[in-house]
Every structure is written in C-alpha cells, then in structure tokens.
Amino acid sequence: MKLGYLLFYVESVERSLKFYESAFGIPTRFLHESKTYGECETGATALGFVDRAFVASQGLPVELRSPTHYRAEIGLTTDQIETDFDQALKAGAILVKPITEKPWGQKVGYVLDLDGNLVEICTPMSG
C-alpha cells in the first residue's frame, strides 16, 4: 500500500487552490468543473481539496476547525525557508509559530491556511 493523496475539506476549493499557489508556489493540477474538488501539482502524491458542503452531502460528518487544536498537518520543505515563510504570510496565511531551529538542525515554522489547516514550512531533514 502507498499514499495516493491527502485531502483537506475546505469552504471553497477554488479559493484554496489559488491560496496554495500564491502562498506556497504550488500550482493547480486540476479543478473539477463543479468546483467541488481540485488538486495541486505535488508529484506522485496529490494534495487535494474537497468542498465541505459536498462532503456533508455524501453522508460524511464534517467537523469544523478548532482554533486551538490541530488534528493533522501538511509539511512543505524548502531550501529558502525565510523567503517562503514570509511569502505565505503575505498571501494570507496565519502565523502559528515563527521559524525556529530544532536541536537536529532543521528550521521549522507553522502557519494556518485559509481554512485553519496547519501547514509546517521547514528545511529538508539532513541525514
């Protein structure tokens, strides 16, 4: 088994796709004509967005975000963390935790996307 995709439930798929392109430089791969589903160009494992109302119409309970508890995060790696972190904030990402250096040398910062999903922006792990 392998990971095929990661989906975020969002208020507006089109808005999320535009945000991920402007905040993180990740272009849109696909937007369904219904605008209820879309994917970013992230390589073999897709990052997708599904309209919350559509998910609810399919009988799945959709829990709204909590401003103080996160259930998951997406990690985006970059070699230019300060520049990319600032770009995410300028595009509307909400600061959760500024960039810090971990004891193992990796730099990591956290923001929220427009729907309250936690996004880690970090340098690659050196091994």
PyMOL CGO cylinders between C-alpha atoms (Angstrom):
from pymol import cmd
from pymol.cgo import CYLINDER

trace = [
    CYLINDER, 0.00, 0.00, 0.00, 1.16, 3.57, -0.66, 0.3, 1, 1, 1, 1, 1, 1,
    CYLINDER, 1.16, 3.57, -0.66, -0.17, 7.06, 0.00, 0.3, 1, 1, 1, 1, 1, 1,
    CYLINDER, -0.17, 7.06, 0.00, -2.06, 8.26, -3.05, 0.3, 1, 1, 1, 1, 1, 1,
    CYLINDER, -2.06, 8.26, -3.05, -3.46, 11.58, -1.86, 0.3, 1, 1, 1, 1, 1, 1,
    CYLINDER, -3.46, 11.58, -1.86, -4.16, 13.86, 1.06, 0.3, 1, 1, 1, 1, 1, 1,
    CYLINDER, -4.16, 13.86, 1.06, -7.45, 15.79, 1.09, 0.3, 1, 1, 1, 1, 1, 1,
    CYLINDER, -7.45, 15.79, 1.09, -8.44, 18.89, 3.02, 0.3, 1, 1, 1, 1, 1, 1,
    CYLINDER, -8.44, 18.89, 3.02, -12.13, 19.73, 3.45, 0.3, 1, 1, 1, 1, 1, 1,
    CYLINDER, -12.13, 19.73, 3.45, -12.50, 23.44, 2.66, 0.3, 1, 1, 1, 1, 1, 1,
    CYLINDER, -12.50, 23.44, 2.66, -15.09, 26.18, 2.24, 0.3, 1, 1, 1, 1, 1, 1,
    CYLINDER, -15.09, 26.18, 2.24, -14.02, 26.96, -1.34, 0.3, 1, 1, 1, 1, 1, 1,
    CYLINDER, -14.02, 26.96, -1.34, -11.88, 24.65, -3.45, 0.3, 1, 1, 1, 1, 1, 1,
    CYLINDER, -11.88, 24.65, -3.45, -11.08, 27.36, -5.97, 0.3, 1, 1, 1, 1, 1, 1,
    CYLINDER, -11.08, 27.36, -5.97, -10.03, 29.80, -3.21, 0.3, 1, 1, 1, 1, 1, 1,
    CYLINDER, -10.03, 29.80, -3.21, -7.81, 27.14, -1.61, 0.3, 1, 1, 1, 1, 1, 1,
    CYLINDER, -7.81, 27.14, -1.61, -6.09, 26.31, -4.91, 0.3, 1, 1, 1, 1, 1, 1,
    CYLINDER, -6.09, 26.31, -4.91, -5.38, 30.00, -5.54, 0.3, 1, 1, 1, 1, 1, 1,
    CYLINDER, -5.38, 30.00, -5.54, -4.11, 30.41, -1.98, 0.3, 1, 1, 1, 1, 1, 1,
    CYLINDER, -4.11, 30.41, -1.98, -1.74, 27.42, -2.17, 0.3, 1, 1, 1, 1, 1, 1,
    CYLINDER, -1.74, 27.42, -2.17, -0.31, 28.79, -5.41, 0.3, 1, 1, 1, 1, 1, 1,
    CYLINDER, -0.31, 28.79, -5.41, 0.22, 32.32, -4.08, 0.3, 1, 1, 1, 1, 1, 1,
    CYLINDER, 0.22, 32.32, -4.08, 1.30, 31.30, -0.55, 0.3, 1, 1, 1, 1, 1, 1,
    CYLINDER, 1.30, 31.30, -0.55, 3.43, 28.26, -1.28, 0.3, 1, 1, 1, 1, 1, 1,
    CYLINDER, 3.43, 28.26, -1.28, 4.10, 28.33, -5.04, 0.3, 1, 1, 1, 1, 1, 1,
    CYLINDER, 4.10, 28.33, -5.04, 2.23, 25.05, -5.62, 0.3, 1, 1, 1, 1, 1, 1,
    CYLINDER, 2.23, 25.05, -5.62, 0.31, 25.26, -8.91, 0.3, 1, 1, 1, 1, 1, 1,
    CYLINDER, 0.31, 25.26, -8.91, -3.11, 23.81, -9.60, 0.3, 1, 1, 1, 1, 1, 1,
    CYLINDER, -3.11, 23.81, -9.60, -3.11, 20.43, -11.34, 0.3, 1, 1, 1, 1, 1, 1,
    CYLINDER, -3.11, 20.43, -11.34, -6.86, 20.01, -11.69, 0.3, 1, 1, 1, 1, 1, 1,
    CYLINDER, -6.86, 20.01, -11.69, -10.14, 21.73, -10.79, 0.3, 1, 1, 1, 1, 1, 1,
    CYLINDER, -10.14, 21.73, -10.79, -13.36, 19.81, -11.46, 0.3, 1, 1, 1, 1, 1, 1,
    CYLINDER, -13.36, 19.81, -11.46, -15.98, 21.79, -13.40, 0.3, 1, 1, 1, 1, 1, 1,
    CYLINDER, -15.98, 21.79, -13.40, -18.29, 21.55, -10.35, 0.3, 1, 1, 1, 1, 1, 1,
    CYLINDER, -18.29, 21.55, -10.35, -15.58, 23.32, -8.30, 0.3, 1, 1, 1, 1, 1, 1,
    CYLINDER, -15.58, 23.32, -8.30, -16.17, 20.80, -5.50, 0.3, 1, 1, 1, 1, 1, 1,
    CYLINDER, -16.17, 20.80, -5.50, -12.80, 19.04, -6.00, 0.3, 1, 1, 1, 1, 1, 1,
    CYLINDER, -12.80, 19.04, -6.00, -9.32, 20.14, -7.03, 0.3, 1, 1, 1, 1, 1, 1,
    CYLINDER, -9.32, 20.14, -7.03, -5.68, 19.10, -6.76, 0.3, 1, 1, 1, 1, 1, 1,
    CYLINDER, -5.68, 19.10, -6.76, -2.33, 20.83, -6.54, 0.3, 1, 1, 1, 1, 1, 1,
    CYLINDER, -2.33, 20.83, -6.54, 0.67, 19.74, -8.61, 0.3, 1, 1, 1, 1, 1, 1,
    CYLINDER, 0.67, 19.74, -8.61, 2.63, 17.94, -5.90, 0.3, 1, 1, 1, 1, 1, 1,
    CYLINDER, 2.63, 17.94, -5.90, 4.15, 14.98, -7.70, 0.3, 1, 1, 1, 1, 1, 1,
    CYLINDER, 4.15, 14.98, -7.70, 3.12, 11.37, -7.18, 0.3, 1, 1, 1, 1, 1, 1,
    CYLINDER, 3.12, 11.37, -7.18, 1.10, 12.02, -4.03, 0.3, 1, 1, 1, 1, 1, 1,
    CYLINDER, 1.10, 12.02, -4.03, -1.68, 14.52, -4.68, 0.3, 1, 1, 1, 1, 1, 1,
    CYLINDER, -1.68, 14.52, -4.68, -2.72, 17.30, -2.34, 0.3, 1, 1, 1, 1, 1, 1,
    CYLINDER, -2.72, 17.30, -2.34, -6.42, 17.81, -2.93, 0.3, 1, 1, 1, 1, 1, 1,
    CYLINDER, -6.42, 17.81, -2.93, -9.27, 19.93, -1.67, 0.3, 1, 1, 1, 1, 1, 1,
    CYLINDER, -9.27, 19.93, -1.67, -12.92, 18.94, -1.35, 0.3, 1, 1, 1, 1, 1, 1,
    CYLINDER, -12.92, 18.94, -1.35, -15.83, 21.30, -0.72, 0.3, 1, 1, 1, 1, 1, 1,
    CYLINDER, -15.83, 21.30, -0.72, -17.16, 20.79, 2.83, 0.3, 1, 1, 1, 1, 1, 1,
    CYLINDER, -17.16, 20.79, 2.83, -20.80, 21.05, 1.69, 0.3, 1, 1, 1, 1, 1, 1,
    CYLINDER, -20.80, 21.05, 1.69, -20.19, 18.34, -0.91, 0.3, 1, 1, 1, 1, 1, 1,
    CYLINDER, -20.19, 18.34, -0.91, -18.59, 16.05, 1.68, 0.3, 1, 1, 1, 1, 1, 1,
    CYLINDER, -18.59, 16.05, 1.68, -21.55, 16.57, 4.02, 0.3, 1, 1, 1, 1, 1, 1,
    CYLINDER, -21.55, 16.57, 4.02, -23.97, 15.78, 1.17, 0.3, 1, 1, 1, 1, 1, 1,
    CYLINDER, -23.97, 15.78, 1.17, -22.24, 12.41, 0.80, 0.3, 1, 1, 1, 1, 1, 1,
    CYLINDER, -22.24, 12.41, 0.80, -23.09, 11.48, 4.39, 0.3, 1, 1, 1, 1, 1, 1,
    CYLINDER, -23.09, 11.48, 4.39, -19.70, 12.15, 5.98, 0.3, 1, 1, 1, 1, 1, 1,
    CYLINDER, -19.70, 12.15, 5.98, -19.68, 14.29, 9.12, 0.3, 1, 1, 1, 1, 1, 1,
    CYLINDER, -19.68, 14.29, 9.12, -17.56, 17.38, 8.66, 0.3, 1, 1, 1, 1, 1, 1,
    CYLINDER, -17.56, 17.38, 8.66, -16.11, 18.79, 11.86, 0.3, 1, 1, 1, 1, 1, 1,
    CYLINDER, -16.11, 18.79, 11.86, -15.29, 22.47, 11.77, 0.3, 1, 1, 1, 1, 1, 1,
    CYLINDER, -15.29, 22.47, 11.77, -11.80, 23.51, 12.72, 0.3, 1, 1, 1, 1, 1, 1,
    CYLINDER, -11.80, 23.51, 12.72, -10.85, 24.33, 16.24, 0.3, 1, 1, 1, 1, 1, 1,
    CYLINDER, -10.85, 24.33, 16.24, -8.67, 27.41, 16.72, 0.3, 1, 1, 1, 1, 1, 1,
    CYLINDER, -8.67, 27.41, 16.72, -6.65, 25.69, 19.45, 0.3, 1, 1, 1, 1, 1, 1,
    CYLINDER, -6.65, 25.69, 19.45, -6.44, 22.01, 18.42, 0.3, 1, 1, 1, 1, 1, 1,
    CYLINDER, -6.44, 22.01, 18.42, -4.96, 20.60, 15.24, 0.3, 1, 1, 1, 1, 1, 1,
    CYLINDER, -4.96, 20.60, 15.24, -5.68, 17.09, 14.05, 0.3, 1, 1, 1, 1, 1, 1,
    CYLINDER, -5.68, 17.09, 14.05, -3.17, 16.94, 11.21, 0.3, 1, 1, 1, 1, 1, 1,
    CYLINDER, -3.17, 16.94, 11.21, -0.60, 19.00, 9.35, 0.3, 1, 1, 1, 1, 1, 1,
    CYLINDER, -0.60, 19.00, 9.35, 0.98, 19.13, 5.95, 0.3, 1, 1, 1, 1, 1, 1,
    CYLINDER, 0.98, 19.13, 5.95, 4.74, 19.61, 5.77, 0.3, 1, 1, 1, 1, 1, 1,
    CYLINDER, 4.74, 19.61, 5.77, 6.27, 21.61, 2.92, 0.3, 1, 1, 1, 1, 1, 1,
    CYLINDER, 6.27, 21.61, 2.92, 10.06, 21.57, 2.58, 0.3, 1, 1, 1, 1, 1, 1,
    CYLINDER, 10.06, 21.57, 2.58, 12.16, 24.38, 1.14, 0.3, 1, 1, 1, 1, 1, 1,
    CYLINDER, 12.16, 24.38, 1.14, 15.77, 25.47, 0.93, 0.3, 1, 1, 1, 1, 1, 1,
    CYLINDER, 15.77, 25.47, 0.93, 14.74, 29.13, 1.25, 0.3, 1, 1, 1, 1, 1, 1,
    CYLINDER, 14.74, 29.13, 1.25, 12.59, 28.97, 4.36, 0.3, 1, 1, 1, 1, 1, 1,
    CYLINDER, 12.59, 28.97, 4.36, 12.68, 32.63, 5.38, 0.3, 1, 1, 1, 1, 1, 1,
    CYLINDER, 12.68, 32.63, 5.38, 11.60, 33.83, 1.91, 0.3, 1, 1, 1, 1, 1, 1,
    CYLINDER, 11.60, 33.83, 1.91, 8.92, 31.17, 1.52, 0.3, 1, 1, 1, 1, 1, 1,
    CYLINDER, 8.92, 31.17, 1.52, 7.59, 31.64, 5.06, 0.3, 1, 1, 1, 1, 1, 1,
    CYLINDER, 7.59, 31.64, 5.06, 7.28, 35.40, 4.50, 0.3, 1, 1, 1, 1, 1, 1,
    CYLINDER, 7.28, 35.40, 4.50, 5.52, 34.78, 1.17, 0.3, 1, 1, 1, 1, 1, 1,
    CYLINDER, 5.52, 34.78, 1.17, 2.97, 32.53, 2.87, 0.3, 1, 1, 1, 1, 1, 1,
    CYLINDER, 2.97, 32.53, 2.87, 2.22, 35.24, 5.46, 0.3, 1, 1, 1, 1, 1, 1,
    CYLINDER, 2.22, 35.24, 5.46, 1.90, 37.92, 2.75, 0.3, 1, 1, 1, 1, 1, 1,
    CYLINDER, 1.90, 37.92, 2.75, -0.57, 35.67, 0.89, 0.3, 1, 1, 1, 1, 1, 1,
    CYLINDER, -0.57, 35.67, 0.89, -2.82, 35.44, 3.94, 0.3, 1, 1, 1, 1, 1, 1,
    CYLINDER, -2.82, 35.44, 3.94, -1.50, 32.51, 5.96, 0.3, 1, 1, 1, 1, 1, 1,
    CYLINDER, -1.50, 32.51, 5.96, -1.95, 32.98, 9.70, 0.3, 1, 1, 1, 1, 1, 1,
    CYLINDER, -1.95, 32.98, 9.70, 1.14, 32.76, 11.87, 0.3, 1, 1, 1, 1, 1, 1,
    CYLINDER, 1.14, 32.76, 11.87, 1.03, 29.93, 14.42, 0.3, 1, 1, 1, 1, 1, 1,
    CYLINDER, 1.03, 29.93, 14.42, 4.71, 29.66, 15.34, 0.3, 1, 1, 1, 1, 1, 1,
    CYLINDER, 4.71, 29.66, 15.34, 7.66, 31.54, 13.84, 0.3, 1, 1, 1, 1, 1, 1,
    CYLINDER, 7.66, 31.54, 13.84, 10.63, 29.77, 12.33, 0.3, 1, 1, 1, 1, 1, 1,
    CYLINDER, 10.63, 29.77, 12.33, 12.85, 28.12, 14.93, 0.3, 1, 1, 1, 1, 1, 1,
    CYLINDER, 12.85, 28.12, 14.93, 15.84, 25.82, 14.64, 0.3, 1, 1, 1, 1, 1, 1,
    CYLINDER, 15.84, 25.82, 14.64, 15.34, 22.35, 16.07, 0.3, 1, 1, 1, 1, 1, 1,
    CYLINDER, 15.34, 22.35, 16.07, 18.11, 20.59, 18.03, 0.3, 1, 1, 1, 1, 1, 1,
    CYLINDER, 18.11, 20.59, 18.03, 18.79, 18.39, 14.98, 0.3, 1, 1, 1, 1, 1, 1,
    CYLINDER, 18.79, 18.39, 14.98, 19.44, 21.47, 12.78, 0.3, 1, 1, 1, 1, 1, 1,
    CYLINDER, 19.44, 21.47, 12.78, 16.17, 21.64, 10.85, 0.3, 1, 1, 1, 1, 1, 1,
    CYLINDER, 16.17, 21.64, 10.85, 14.39, 25.02, 10.64, 0.3, 1, 1, 1, 1, 1, 1,
    CYLINDER, 14.39, 25.02, 10.64, 10.62, 24.83, 11.13, 0.3, 1, 1, 1, 1, 1, 1,
    CYLINDER, 10.62, 24.83, 11.13, 7.75, 27.34, 11.21, 0.3, 1, 1, 1, 1, 1, 1,
    CYLINDER, 7.75, 27.34, 11.21, 3.96, 26.89, 11.31, 0.3, 1, 1, 1, 1, 1, 1,
    CYLINDER, 3.96, 26.89, 11.31, 1.05, 28.73, 9.69, 0.3, 1, 1, 1, 1, 1, 1,
    CYLINDER, 1.05, 28.73, 9.69, -2.65, 28.12, 9.11, 0.3, 1, 1, 1, 1, 1, 1,
    CYLINDER, -2.65, 28.12, 9.11, -4.15, 28.11, 5.63, 0.3, 1, 1, 1, 1, 1, 1,
    CYLINDER, -4.15, 28.11, 5.63, -7.42, 29.92, 4.88, 0.3, 1, 1, 1, 1, 1, 1,
    CYLINDER, -7.42, 29.92, 4.88, -9.48, 27.04, 6.32, 0.3, 1, 1, 1, 1, 1, 1,
    CYLINDER, -9.48, 27.04, 6.32, -7.47, 26.59, 9.50, 0.3, 1, 1, 1, 1, 1, 1,
    CYLINDER, -7.47, 26.59, 9.50, -5.37, 23.64, 8.32, 0.3, 1, 1, 1, 1, 1, 1,
    CYLINDER, -5.37, 23.64, 8.32, -1.92, 23.51, 9.91, 0.3, 1, 1, 1, 1, 1, 1,
    CYLINDER, -1.92, 23.51, 9.91, 0.98, 23.89, 7.48, 0.3, 1, 1, 1, 1, 1, 1,
    CYLINDER, 0.98, 23.89, 7.48, 4.57, 23.24, 8.54, 0.3, 1, 1, 1, 1, 1, 1,
    CYLINDER, 4.57, 23.24, 8.54, 7.15, 25.02, 6.42, 0.3, 1, 1, 1, 1, 1, 1,
    CYLINDER, 7.15, 25.02, 6.42, 10.58, 23.54, 7.01, 0.3, 1, 1, 1, 1, 1, 1,
    CYLINDER, 10.58, 23.54, 7.01, 14.01, 22.89, 5.62, 0.3, 1, 1, 1, 1, 1, 1,
    CYLINDER, 14.01, 22.89, 5.62, 14.69, 19.35, 4.43, 0.3, 1, 1, 1, 1, 1, 1,
    CYLINDER, 14.69, 19.35, 4.43, 15.93, 16.88, 7.01, 0.3, 1, 1, 1, 1, 1, 1,
    CYLINDER, 15.93, 16.88, 7.01, 19.62, 16.17, 6.64, 0.3, 1, 1, 1, 1, 1, 1,
    CYLINDER, 19.62, 16.17, 6.64, 20.59, 12.64, 7.22, 0.3, 1, 1, 1, 1, 1, 1,
]
cmd.load_cgo(trace, "trace")
